[in-house]
Amino acid sequence: MGSPLKRQVRVGIIGAGLIGRTHSLMLRLLADALPESVAVTRVHDLDAAAADALASKWPEAKSCARAEQIFDDGSIDAVFVCTPTATHRELCLRAAASGKHLFCEKPLAMNSAEAGEIREAIERAGVVGQVGLVLRFSPVYTVIRAMAAEEGAGRMLAVTMRDDQDFPIRGAHASEWRNQPGVTAGGTLIEHGVHDFDVFAWMFGPIRSLYCRTRVLNGAPGIEDFAATEFEFEAGFYGQLTSVWHRILNRPSNRRIEIFTENLFLACDTDSAGPIAIQRGEGYEGKITEEEVMRRYQDLVLRERPCLSPLRHAFRIPYAVQDAIFIAALRGQCAPGPGIDAGVAAQRSVEAAYRSAARGIAVDLADLK
């Protein structure tokens, strides 16, 4: 990117649904903690009432009928793309072409080819790009990652995760487009499990090959509500991921992870602040409390990005940390992340899983073209 912004970062949000409102709220937390750091000034959504409602949360913000009004506004520094997956490519290419820094929600695109186009456009434009792979800011996963990497843990043996939620066309998500082929990139694997594919690579290193099975019960053709994926990591160990979209409306979106190293067992039933169950080779068994998870997480975050210290009261919210990093990167205070490369890599991994499910064979990521 060019010179860091030494003033307030002015943001346009495209998409005023659940995730657009979430990012607006996170940016408000940041603006309150660091006055003059960021402001939302433009909002676009095809639903004019939704755009008006979100814009009303910011004193200077205006809703606009067309996305072009955000791209053409020279006062806007950055764009948050918070729309259905099928629209990401066009919006991201236009944002980059207009010189706007870009935050795009996951999955980055409908396929890895489109994701690669987005990466190339950002590189050509020389702007900052970040993708919404928010599990990298989960306190429990950050702490577990650090513990599994400690020398005394020994070598990794296995990781198992279950990721489940109500089919996201109702309830808290109420995203009808997720059941519309051609608008969504797929089902539970790509639209939710892409987080898990990314966090596996982030926590345990590159993935060598995948073997996957999918099933469609509730969704339209091509929108799977079950997937079982086996991972072979380049480090030589294996993992499993079970991805489920069900009809249990009162069950919260949830994840369980279990990790075995030679000398350590770690498990957690949430993807937020814990607690973490722990057993060590010498016979120790206990729990790492939520308070201790947050203490360790705060230390890890601030060691890498001390500029986030004013927001430490909101560290329990991964979206807050994620968005604060993007804004701090534009202000030259830290590196952005995860960058668009991570979004492309996660998309390629999920694409390998789909290819495996279609062919009934394991797929080596090096062979994916």
ChimeraX attribute file (.defattr): number of C-alpha atoms within 10 A of each C-alpha:
attribute: neighborCount
match mode: 1-to-1
recipient: residues
	/A:1	15
	/A:2	9
	/A:3	8
	/A:4	12
	/A:5	16
	/A:6	10
	/A:7	11
	/A:8	17
	/A:9	20
	/A:10	19
	/A:11	26
	/A:12	30
	/A:13	28
	/A:14	25
	/A:15	23
	/A:16	27
	/A:17	19
	/A:18	15
	/A:19	15
	/A:20	22
	/A:21	20
	/A:22	15
	/A:23	19
	/A:24	25
	/A:25	16
	/A:26	21
	/A:27	22
	/A:28	20
	/A:29	18
	/A:30	24
	/A:31	18
	/A:32	14
	/A:33	17
	/A:34	14
	/A:35	11
	/A:36	13
	/A:37	21
	/A:38	22
	/A:39	22
	/A:40	26
	/A:41	20
	/A:42	26
	/A:43	32
	/A:44	25
	/A:45	23
	/A:46	15
	/A:47	12
	/A:48	14
	/A:49	12
	/A:50	18
	/A:51	25
	/A:52	19
	/A:53	14
	/A:54	25
	/A:55	25
	/A:56	14
	/A:57	14
	/A:58	15
	/A:59	10
	/A:60	11
	/A:61	19
	/A:62	17
	/A:63	24
	/A:64	19
	/A:65	14
	/A:66	13
	/A:67	20
	/A:68	14
	/A:69	15
	/A:70	27
	/A:71	22
	/A:72	13
	/A:73	13
	/A:74	11
	/A:75	13
	/A:76	20
	/A:77	21
	/A:78	27
	/A:79	26
	/A:80	27
	/A:81	28
	/A:82	26
	/A:83	22
	/A:84	20
	/A:85	24
	/A:86	19
	/A:87	15
	/A:88	23
	/A:89	21
	/A:90	13
	/A:91	23
	/A:92	28
	/A:93	18
	/A:94	17
	/A:95	28
	/A:96	26
	/A:97	16
	/A:98	18
	/A:99	21
	/A:100	28
	/A:101	25
	/A:102	26
	/A:103	25
	/A:104	27
	/A:105	22
	/A:106	24
	/A:107	29
	/A:108	34
	/A:109	28
	/A:110	23
	/A:111	20
	/A:112	21
	/A:113	14
	/A:114	17
	/A:115	24
	/A:116	21
	/A:117	17
	/A:118	29
	/A:119	21
	/A:120	15
	/A:121	17
	/A:122	24
	/A:123	15
	/A:124	12
	/A:125	17
	/A:126	16
	/A:127	21
	/A:128	24
	/A:129	28
	/A:130	25
	/A:131	25
	/A:132	25
	/A:133	26
	/A:134	21
	/A:135	20
	/A:136	24
	/A:137	23
	/A:138	24
	/A:139	27
	/A:140	28
	/A:141	26
	/A:142	21
	/A:143	22
	/A:144	21
	/A:145	18
	/A:146	14
	/A:147	14
	/A:148	23
	/A:149	15
	/A:150	10
	/A:151	8
	/A:152	14
	/A:153	17
	/A:154	14
	/A:155	18
	/A:156	19
	/A:157	17
	/A:158	19
	/A:159	21
	/A:160	18
	/A:161	20
	/A:162	18
	/A:163	22
	/A:164	23
	/A:165	21
	/A:166	21
	/A:167	25
	/A:168	23
	/A:169	14
	/A:170	12
	/A:171	13
	/A:172	13
	/A:173	14
	/A:174	13
	/A:175	16
	/A:176	11
	/A:177	15
	/A:178	24
	/A:179	21
	/A:180	17
	/A:181	16
	/A:182	13
	/A:183	14
	/A:184	21
	/A:185	22
	/A:186	25
	/A:187	30
	/A:188	26
	/A:189	30
	/A:190	28
	/A:191	20
	/A:192	20
	/A:193	23
	/A:194	23
	/A:195	21
	/A:196	24
	/A:197	24
	/A:198	26
	/A:199	22
	/A:200	24
	/A:201	17
	/A:202	18
	/A:203	16
	/A:204	18
	/A:205	13
	/A:206	17
	/A:207	25
	/A:208	17
	/A:209	21
	/A:210	27
	/A:211	22
	/A:212	25
	/A:213	19
	/A:214	23
	/A:215	17
	/A:216	15
	/A:217	12
	/A:218	15
	/A:219	20
	/A:220	15
	/A:221	14
	/A:222	17
	/A:223	24
	/A:224	22
	/A:225	24
	/A:226	20
	/A:227	22
	/A:228	18
	/A:229	22
	/A:230	18
	/A:231	24
	/A:232	19
	/A:233	19
	/A:234	14
	/A:235	14
	/A:236	12
	/A:237	15
	/A:238	19
	/A:239	20
	/A:240	19
	/A:241	23
	/A:242	23
	/A:243	25
	/A:244	24
	/A:245	24
	/A:246	16
	/A:247	13
	/A:248	12
	/A:249	14
	/A:250	10
	/A:251	11
	/A:252	12
	/A:253	16
	/A:254	14
	/A:255	18
	/A:256	16
	/A:257	20
	/A:258	19
	/A:259	20
	/A:260	19
	/A:261	19
	/A:262	15
	/A:263	17
	/A:264	22
	/A:265	21
	/A:266	20
	/A:267	22
	/A:268	23
	/A:269	18
	/A:270	18
	/A:271	20
	/A:272	22
	/A:273	24
	/A:274	23
	/A:275	20
	/A:276	24
	/A:277	16
	/A:278	17
	/A:279	16
	/A:280	16
	/A:281	13
	/A:282	8
	/A:283	8
	/A:284	9
	/A:285	11
	/A:286	10
	/A:287	15
	/A:288	16
	/A:289	14
	/A:290	17
	/A:291	12
	/A:292	16
	/A:293	22
	/A:294	22
	/A:295	13
	/A:296	16
	/A:297	24
	/A:298	20
	/A:299	13
	/A:300	16
	/A:301	19
	/A:302	13
	/A:303	11
	/A:304	11
	/A:305	15
	/A:306	14
	/A:307	16
	/A:308	22
	/A:309	14
	/A:310	12
	/A:311	17
	/A:312	16
	/A:313	11
	/A:314	16
	/A:315	21
	/A:316	20
	/A:317	17
	/A:318	20
	/A:319	23
	/A:320	23
	/A:321	22
	/A:322	25
	/A:323	23
	/A:324	22
	/A:325	22
	/A:326	25
	/A:327	25
	/A:328	21
	/A:329	21
	/A:330	26
	/A:331	19
	/A:332	15
	/A:333	17
	/A:334	17
	/A:335	16
	/A:336	21
	/A:337	21
	/A:338	21
	/A:339	19
	/A:340	26
	/A:341	17
	/A:342	19
	/A:343	28
	/A:344	24
	/A:345	20
	/A:346	28
	/A:347	27
	/A:348	22
	/A:349	27
	/A:350	26
	/A:351	22
	/A:352	24
	/A:353	31
	/A:354	23
	/A:355	19
	/A:356	21
	/A:357	21
	/A:358	12
	/A:359	13
	/A:360	12
	/A:361	14
	/A:362	19
	/A:363	22
	/A:364	17
	/A:365	19
	/A:366	10
	/A:367	8
	/A:368	11
	/A:369	8
